Structures are given as C-alpha cells and as structure tokens.
C-alpha cells in the first residue's frame, strides 16, 4: 500500500496488520465523512487490535479546543509498559491545530517513530507542496477521502456490500441507491444493511431499494415526477397538492424533480449529436450515458418520458428547471405561488400534440 492513497482504494483492499506500524504522523483529508469514519476504524483495528486496549491507547481531541499542542504530542510520546497496542492521538478538525503547530509536526513527521505512538490528523486539506505534506508522504501516511472524478462507485458498492454486509447486490441496485440517496454513502451503507437484514441469499434486486431507501413522501414525489414526465400533468398536480399538504417543501420537491429530469435532458442532447460525434446508438444507450439506473423499470420510465417530451422539450428542461428554481427562491417561495410554479413546470412538459383528447381525472 502506497504512503499516499485514496480511501476508496484503501477500503476496497484493506492492508494487513503491519500497515501504519512505523508512521509517526497520519493525515486524513475529511472530504467524505463516511470514508473518514471507516479509515479511522481501520487505523484503530491495526494500531489497537485488542478492544480492551482502546480505552487508554486511542484518544481523540478536537483541534479548535486545543490551546497547547503538548497535550497531543505527550499523548503520542507515552510508551506503554506492558501492552502491545500503539498509542494514537487523533486530532479531529485539525486544520487550525496544524497551522499553530506546523513546525513540531514537520519535525515529528520526519523522525522515526520507534516505540512512540502516532499522531493522526483529520484535516479538510493538505496541499502536497507543503513541507508537512512532503514529510508525511515520505515517512507517514496520507489518505484522501475525496471520491476520484472517474471512480466507479456502483462497482465499489457491490464489493462493499459483499465484504461488509455478507450479501451481494446487483450493480443496478447500487446505481439505484446512489440515485435515490443522492450519493450519500452513509445513508447508502445503512440502506444496504437493512436490505441485507431483510432476509434472502441471492443478490438484492434494484426493485427492493424503493421500499427501504425512501419513505412514503419520497416515493410519492418520485411517482409525481414520473407522471409529469410521461405527460399526465393532472395526476402529477394532484400528487403535488398531496405532498405540499403533507408538509413537503416545494424547494425539496423541485430538487427531486430536477435530479430525474436533468438526466432525461442530457440523453436528448446526446441523441442530438451528429453521427460520428459521440451520438449513442439508441435511446437506452443515451439514457445509460446520462446516468439513468440500468434496470428495466427505470429505463422504461425514462424512455417513455423522453419520447413523450420530444427532443425540443427535453432539451428545454434545464431552462425550465432554472426558471422554477428562481421563482421558488424569489417571489414564489411559499404558499400557493410555490405550488403554482411547480404546476407550470409540469404543464410545460406535456406534449399536447401527442396527448389524447380525454383528460385524465385527478385522484380524489
């Protein structure tokens, strides 16, 4: 394992017991809380394998509360007499601490640890061109919890579910969880745990996500978006009224709508590219490239919405969504005005030339 790595690769293939055995300073960039938690857990397991030792060997500090850095350095310098655990002084939110005590940290990072303990720093950032970062990268460990731009999170979640929850999930299920829970890895991990505990031995299908990853209001919101995108404006408006009456925020509803409709718009834009300039082979390929979850129900709904809207309306969705967002944050921020702003969006999405003469009746 390299001295500098991402949390994604570290947790995908955790190193053995010797990891962090010689590092005097470990730095963790705190971009993704889920990864920070699990990287710290991995460090704790490697440095203090016996749970009984953790009460005295693992101590956490809050950087903003530390006026004297000696509290941290003394903690790490104390050598245990009769135990094999390594002392760890963990400084959470350590950016201010690093600024105040940069010089002793640089010295510590460049010194062999020996039998001393380790200082673990949780920082928002650690520029690689600084003396401290170079010293830690050379003799310590730096773990970046940011998710790499081209990371295949769905595939990573498939491996994570199998190794940490003893239950396989389909890749489409992972994509559905990322979509439904807006990429929140902490919530996704909890959802996988609940799905795994529900019973069964085979891979968890994507259809199971809707029942466990969303509450009744969220499911109703997605139904509303599907109705609007498929041209059934009256039914969508009826759902909207129910959601607002139940206390759902119009801005929240707009955000949920945007997350779906932007993918449909992206697919329309891709299909409008010239041949040989990256245009997908068909609607399904375009939808997959736009980020629609690759399972039958999701693809069918998105394809139906794209056909109903037509190329021009679909490409206009980002503009309509922006207009709706501005209205909700301006003159139509509450009450009937907010509801009307969303109703206008749904009505714009209806392709009147392809809508039957019969009017769909709203739900009672």
C-alpha positions in Angstrom: 0.0 0.0 0.0 1.4 3.4 -1.0 2.1 6.1 1.6 -0.4 8.2 -0.2 -3.7 6.7 -1.3 -7.4 7.3 -1.6 -9.9 5.9 0.9 -11.7 4.3 -2.0 -8.8 2.0 -2.8 -7.7 1.6 0.8 -11.1 0.2 1.9 -11.5 -1.9 -1.2 -8.4 -3.8 -0.4 -7.5 -3.2 3.3 -3.8 -3.7 4.2 -2.5 -6.2 6.7 -1.6 -5.8 10.4 1.8 -4.2 9.5 0.1 -1.1 8.0 0.8 2.1 9.9 3.4 0.2 12.0 6.1 2.8 11.5 4.2 6.0 10.7 4.7 8.8 13.2 2.0 11.0 11.6 -1.0 10.0 9.6 -3.2 12.6 7.7 -6.8 12.0 6.6 -8.4 14.6 4.4 -12.0 14.9 5.6 -14.0 15.4 2.3 -16.3 12.4 2.7 -17.5 11.7 6.3 -18.3 8.0 5.5 -14.7 7.3 4.4 -13.2 9.3 7.3 -15.2 7.1 9.8 -14.1 3.8 8.2 -10.4 4.9 7.7 -10.2 5.8 11.4 -11.9 2.4 12.2 -9.3 0.6 10.1 -6.4 2.5 11.8 -7.9 1.7 15.2 -8.1 -2.0 14.4 -4.5 -2.1 13.1 -3.0 0.0 15.9 -5.1 -1.3 18.8 -6.2 -4.8 17.8 -7.3 -5.7 21.3 -10.5 -3.8 22.1 -9.6 -3.7 25.8 -6.5 -1.5 25.0 -8.5 1.1 23.1 -9.8 2.8 26.2 -6.3 4.0 27.0 -4.4 3.7 23.7 -6.9 5.6 21.5 -7.6 9.2 22.4 -9.4 11.8 20.4 -9.0 15.6 20.6 -10.9 18.5 18.8 -8.4 20.8 17.1 -10.3 24.0 17.8 -10.3 23.2 21.6 -6.6 22.7 21.8 -4.6 25.6 23.1 -1.5 23.6 24.0 -0.2 21.1 21.4 1.7 19.3 24.1 -1.5 17.5 25.1 -1.3 15.7 21.7 2.4 15.3 21.5 2.7 14.0 25.1 -0.1 11.5 24.5 1.6 10.1 21.4 5.1 10.1 23.1 4.0 8.0 26.1 5.4 4.5 25.8 3.2 1.7 27.2 4.9 -0.5 29.7 3.2 -3.9 29.4 1.0 -3.7 26.3 1.5 -4.2 22.6 -1.1 -1.6 21.4 0.2 1.6 19.8 -0.9 4.8 21.3 -2.8 7.1 18.9 -3.6 10.8 19.5 -6.3 11.7 17.0 -7.0 15.3 16.3 -10.4 15.9 14.6 -11.0 19.1 12.7 -7.2 19.7 12.9 -6.7 22.5 10.3 -6.3 25.1 13.0 -4.1 22.8 15.0 -1.8 22.2 12.0 -1.5 25.9 11.4 -0.5 26.6 15.0 1.9 23.7 15.4 3.2 23.1 11.9 6.9 23.2 12.9 6.7 20.5 15.6 4.5 18.4 13.3 7.0 18.7 10.5 9.8 17.6 12.9 7.7 14.7 14.2 6.7 13.5 10.7 10.4 13.3 9.7 11.5 11.4 12.8 11.4 7.6 13.1 8.6 6.6 15.4 10.3 3.8 17.3 8.1 2.7 20.2 6.3 6.0 20.4 2.7 6.5 19.4 1.2 8.1 16.3 -0.5 11.4 15.7 -3.5 11.2 13.4 -4.7 14.4 11.8 -8.2 14.9 10.2 -7.9 17.9 8.0 -10.0 19.5 5.3 -7.0 19.7 3.0 -3.2 19.2 3.0 -1.6 20.8 -0.1 1.0 18.4 -1.5 3.6 21.2 -2.0 3.9 22.0 1.7 6.8 20.8 3.8 4.5 18.9 6.2 2.7 17.1 3.4 6.0 16.0 1.9 7.3 14.8 5.2 4.2 12.8 5.9 4.1 11.3 2.4 7.7 10.2 2.8 7.6 8.6 6.2 3.9 8.6 7.3 0.5 8.0 5.6 -1.8 10.3 3.7 -5.3 9.1 3.0 -7.5 11.3 0.7 -11.2 10.7 1.3 -12.3 12.6 -1.8 -14.1 10.4 -4.4 -12.0 10.4 -7.6 -13.9 12.0 -10.5 -13.9 8.8 -12.6 -14.5 6.4 -9.8 -17.0 3.6 -10.4 -18.9 3.9 -7.1 -21.5 1.4 -8.2 -18.9 -1.3 -8.6 -17.3 -0.3 -5.4 -20.6 -0.6 -3.5 -21.1 -4.1 -4.9 -17.8 -5.2 -3.4 -18.5 -3.3 -0.1 -21.9 -5.0 0.3 -20.4 -8.4 -0.1 -17.4 -7.8 2.2 -19.2 -5.8 5.0 -22.8 -7.0 4.8 -22.3 -10.6 3.6 -25.0 -10.1 1.0 -24.4 -9.4 -2.7 -26.2 -6.7 -4.5 -26.7 -6.2 -8.2 -24.8 -3.3 -9.9 -28.2 -1.8 -10.9 -29.1 -1.9 -7.2 -26.0 0.1 -6.3 -26.8 2.6 -9.1 -30.4 2.9 -7.8 -29.2 3.6 -4.2 -26.8 6.2 -5.5 -29.6 7.8 -7.4 -32.3 7.6 -4.7 -30.0 8.7 -1.8 -28.1 11.4 -3.8 -24.7 9.7 -3.4 -24.8 9.9 0.4 -22.6 6.9 1.2 -23.5 6.9 4.9 -27.2 6.5 4.1 -26.5 4.1 1.3 -24.5 1.9 3.7 -27.4 1.9 6.2 -29.8 1.0 3.4 -27.7 -1.9 2.3 -27.5 -3.1 5.9 -31.3 -3.0 6.1 -31.7 -4.8 2.8 -29.3 -7.5 3.8 -31.1 -8.0 7.2 -34.4 -8.4 5.4 -33.6 -12.0 4.5 -32.7 -13.9 1.4 -29.5 -15.2 0.0 -29.4 -14.1 -3.6 -28.3 -10.7 -4.9 -30.5 -7.8 -3.8 -32.5 -6.5 -6.8 -32.9 -2.8 -7.6 -36.7 -3.0 -7.0 -36.1 -3.5 -3.3 -34.5 -0.1 -3.0 -37.7 1.9 -3.4 -39.3 0.2 -0.4 -36.4 0.7 2.0 -34.4 3.7 0.8 -37.4 6.1 0.7 -40.2 7.0 2.9 -43.8 7.3 1.7 -43.4 11.0 0.9 -40.3 10.4 -1.2 -41.9 7.5 -3.1 -44.9 9.8 -3.8 -42.5 12.5 -5.0 -40.9 10.1 -7.5 -44.3 8.9 -8.7 -45.3 12.5 -9.2 -42.2 13.2 -11.4 -42.8 10.0 -13.4 -46.4 11.1 -14.1 -45.3 14.6 -15.1 -42.5 13.3 -17.4 -44.9 10.9 -19.0 -47.4 13.6 -19.8 -50.0 13.0 -17.1 -49.9 16.6 -15.8 -53.3 16.4 -14.0 -52.3 13.4 -11.9 -48.9 14.9 -11.2 -50.5 18.1 -10.0 -52.8 16.1 -7.7 -49.8 14.3 -6.2 -48.1 17.7 -5.8 -51.0 19.0 -3.8 -50.9 16.0 -1.5 -47.2 16.4 -0.9 -47.5 20.1 -0.1 -50.5 19.5 2.2 -48.4 16.8 4.0 -45.7 19.4 4.7 -43.2 18.7 2.0 -41.1 21.7 0.9 -41.7 22.9 -2.7 -37.9 23.5 -3.0 -37.3 19.9 -2.0 -39.8 18.7 -4.5 -38.2 20.8 -7.2 -34.8 19.3 -6.3 -36.1 15.8 -6.6 -37.7 16.6 -9.9 -34.5 18.2 -11.2 -32.4 15.1 -10.4 -34.5 13.0 -12.7 -35.4 15.4 -15.4 -31.8 16.6 -16.0 -30.8 13.0 -16.9 -33.6 12.9 -19.5 -32.5 16.2 -20.9 -28.9 15.0 -21.1 -30.0 11.9 -23.0 -31.9 14.1 -25.5 -28.8 16.3 -26.0 -26.6 13.2 -26.6 -29.1 11.9 -29.2 -29.0 15.2 -31.0 -25.2 15.0 -31.6 -24.1 14.4 -35.2 -23.3 10.9 -36.3 -19.6 10.2 -35.5 -19.5 12.9 -32.9 -20.4 10.7 -29.9 -24.0 10.1 -30.6 -25.3 7.0 -28.8 -26.6 4.1 -30.8 -30.1 4.4 -29.3 -32.4 5.8 -26.6 -31.3 3.2 -24.0 -27.6 3.8 -24.6 -28.2 7.6 -24.3 -30.1 7.2 -21.0 -27.4 5.0 -19.6 -24.7 7.5 -20.6 -26.8 10.2 -19.0 -26.8 8.4 -15.7 -30.2 6.7 -15.6 -30.1 3.5 -13.5 -29.6 0.5 -15.7 -32.6 -1.6 -14.6 -35.7 -2.3 -16.7 -38.3 -0.2 -14.8 -36.0 2.9 -14.6 -35.0 2.6 -18.2 -38.6 2.1 -19.4 -39.9 5.1 -17.4 -37.0 7.4 -18.6 -37.5 6.2 -22.2 -41.3 6.9 -22.0 -40.6 10.4 -20.7 -38.1 11.1 -23.4 -40.5 10.0 -26.1 -43.4 12.0 -24.6 -41.4 15.2 -24.2 -39.8 15.0 -27.6 -36.3 16.4 -28.4 -37.1 20.1 -28.2 -39.0 19.9 -24.8 -36.4 17.5 -23.3 -33.5 19.9 -24.2 -35.5 22.8 -22.7 -35.8 21.1 -19.3 -32.7 22.7 -17.8 -34.0 26.2 -18.7 -37.5 25.4 -17.2 -35.9 23.9 -14.1 -33.8 27.0 -13.6 -36.8 29.3 -14.1 -38.7 27.2 -11.5 -35.8 27.3 -9.0 -35.5 31.1 -9.4 -39.3 31.5 -8.8 -39.2 29.3 -5.7 -36.3 31.3 -4.3 -37.9 34.6 -5.2 -41.5 35.8 -5.4 -43.0 32.2 -5.3 -41.1 31.0 -2.3 -44.2 29.8 -0.3 -47.9 29.0 -0.3 -50.0 28.8 -3.5 -47.4 30.7 -5.5 -44.8 28.0 -4.9 -47.3 25.3 -5.8 -48.3 27.2 -9.0 -44.6 27.5 -10.0 -44.3 23.7 -10.0 -47.6 23.2 -11.7 -46.4 25.5 -14.5 -43.3 23.2 -14.9 -45.5 20.1 -15.2 -47.8 21.7 -17.7 -44.8 22.8 -19.9 -43.7 19.2 -20.1 -47.0 18.0 -21.7 -46.8 17.4 -25.4 -50.3 18.4 -26.4 -50.0 17.0 -29.9 -49.5 13.5 -28.5 -51.9 13.8 -25.6 -55.3 12.0 -26.1 -58.4 14.2 -26.1 -59.6 12.5 -22.9 -58.5 14.4 -19.8 -57.1 12.2 -17.0 -59.0 12.8 -13.9 -57.1 13.8 -10.8 -57.2 11.5 -7.8 -60.0 12.2 -5.3 
